[in-house]
Amino acid sequence: MTRALLVMTSHDDLGGVRDTGYFVGEAAHPWKVFRDAGWQVDLASIEGGEPPQDGRDEDDPIQTEFLAMTADELVDTPKLSDVDPADYDAVYFVGGHGAMWDFPTSPAVDDIARAVYHAGGVVAAVCHGPAALANIRLEDGTPLASGKRVAGFANDEEAAVGLTEAVPFLLADKLESIGATHVPGPNFTENVVVDGRLVTGQNPQSAAGVARETLAVVGG
């Protein structure tokens, strides 16, 4: 069975402004796309245990389904460093502002993404999830995203939500600094960028689209 791993942040402090975590819709919608395609979907977080949530929409039936069906998994996710990358055809880094702190600083992020990618799998990320790309290196030491077109939460979107000064860096600027070409779409509209086996999306509106494109890349 084809398998995807959804990776979530364990960081719950948005620069002292408010609580944060993984954005629930950005886990729920790809989970649904993968499951509907017959994939097995597993969850993991940087530190293990129950990852902090943000952005819950109680009117979204897909989020409700996700939280109900994964309840037992969510209370005790495995620590990412304990996950075997050989089990997965795709690794999907879920967004949420918390990812800006612990995705770039986790050696396990680098390890699992590099292993999946070099085994022919897909590395996917949405919204703030592409913060993972800041320190993902290929076996030759070059950044995975270097020379590739990518999407991620745009500087204008960060300004629109009033958090430019709260985040540790601006994601689009960070991606450009490692040699990627950041390709922004209009604020808060779906924008998914595929460059080989790297699939990235700009914002919560792009979460399902990243999963659909991941299916296409793996299937193709």
N, C-alpha and C positions, 0 to 999 in steps of 0.2 A: 504493500500500500504506500502511495505517495504521502510524504509527511512534511508538515511545516511546523516551525517553532516560532511562537510569538514571544518576543522578549520585552519585558516591561521594566520601567525604572523602579528603584527602591527609594528614591529621594523625595521627601515630602515638604521641603521648605522652598518657597519661591522667593529667594533673596530677601527674606524677612517681610515680604509684602503680604503673603497669605500662604495657606497650605496648598500643596500641589501633589502631583503624582503622575500616573499614566492617564491619558484621556480615554475614558471608557469606550466611546464610540469608535476610536481608532484601533481598539482591540476587537470590539464586537463585530464590526462590519467585515473586516477581513476574515475573522473566524467563521462567519456565516458563509462567505463566498467559498472559502476552502472546504468547509464541511459539505456544502451543497454540491461541490464538485467530486465528493467522495474521498477527500483527503483526510488523514488523521491530523489533528491539530493539538499540539502540546503547548503548555505555558511555562515560562521561566521568568525569573526576575534577577536583578543584579545580586542582591543579597539573600534571596530566598525568603520563604515565609509569605506573608500576605502583603502584596504591593499596595501602596497608597493610591487611591482613586481621585480623579478630578474630572470635571465636565460631564457628570452624569446627567442624562436627559431621561426623565421618568416617562416621557411621552413617546419614546422610541422603542417600539416593540422588539427590535433586534437587540438593543442593549438589555432589555428585560430578559429575553431568552438567553443571551450569553451569560448574564450574571446568575441565572437560575441553573443552567445546565453545567456551568463550570464552578459552581459554588464550592464543591469539595476541593477542587484543584487550587482555587484562588486563595483559600485560607492557608495553604502550605505549598507554595510553588517551590520547585527546586532552585537552588542557587545556580546561576548560569555556569559557573566554573565546574560544576558537577555534571553538566550535560555533555553527552557524547555527540559531537557534530556529525559523526558518520551516520547517524540515524536519520538525517534530514536532507530533503531535496531543496528546501528553502528556509532561510531565516529572515524573519520580518521584525524590524525594530519599531515598536509601537511608540507613538509620540506622546505628548504631554510635557509641560515645562520641566518636570523633574529630570527628564532625559538629558537636559542641557548640562547637568552637574555630573551624573554618574556614568553616562554612556561614554564620554570621551576619556574618562579616567580609569575605566575597568579593563584590565588585561584580558579578561574572559571575553569581552566584546571582540577584541582584536583576534583572539584565538579561534573563536567559533566561526566568525565571518570568513576569516582567511581559509579555514579548513573546508567549509561548505563551498566557497567559491572555487578553490583549487580542485575540488572533487567534481566540479561541473554543475554545481547548484547555483541558486539565485540568492543574492543579497538584496533585500527590500527594506524600505523604511518610509515613514510618512511623517509630515509636519515637523516636529522637533526630533523625531527619531533619527533623521540623518546626522544628528550630532554624533552618532556612533562612527560616522565616516571620518571624523577628525583624526583618529589614530588607528584606523584599520590599515594595516600594511600587508602587501603581498609577500610572497616568500623571498623576493629579491629586495624587499625593504621599501619599495615605492608605495605611496598611498594608493589604495584600491581605487579611489575616486579621481586620481590625477588623470587629466586628459579626457575625462568623461563629462557628459552633460547630466546634470542632476537638478532635482527640485527639492525644496525645503521651505519652511516657514519664511516668508519674505520679510525684509526689513520694514516695508510699509505696513505689513500685517502686525508686526511686533509693535510698531508705533501706534497702530489703530487700537490695540488692546491696552496701550499705556504701560508697556513693560520693557521698553527699550533700555531703561537704566537698571532694571531689576535682574536681567539675565547676565550670566558671566561673559557672554560674547554674543554678537549677532550672527546667527547661523549662516546666512547667505555669505557674509564676509569671511567666515571661517572656511566654508567650502571653497570659496575662490582662493583662499590663501594656500590651500593644499593642491592647487592646480586644477580643480574642477571648474566647469562652466555652469554657473547657477542660471537656470532658465525659469524666471518667474512668470506666472500668469496673473490675471486680474485677482485682486484681493478676494479671498474667501470664495473662490470658485474652483471647481475641479481642475487640477493640473497634474498629470502623471507623465513622467519622463522615463523612457526606456533606453538604456545604452548597454547593449549586450546583455549580460546577466546581472546588471545593476538596475533596479527598478525603484524609483523614488517618487514621492508625491508631496505636494506643497502644504496641505492643510487638512483639517478633519474631513472636508468635502471630498478629498482624494483617497480616503482610506480604502474603500471598496475597490476603486479603480486600480490601485496598486496591486491588490490581491488578484484582480482579474488579469492584469498584465503579467503577473507572476505565473499564473496558470498557463497563459499563452506561451511564455518563454520556456517553461518546463516541458509543456506539451509539444512545442515546436522543435 
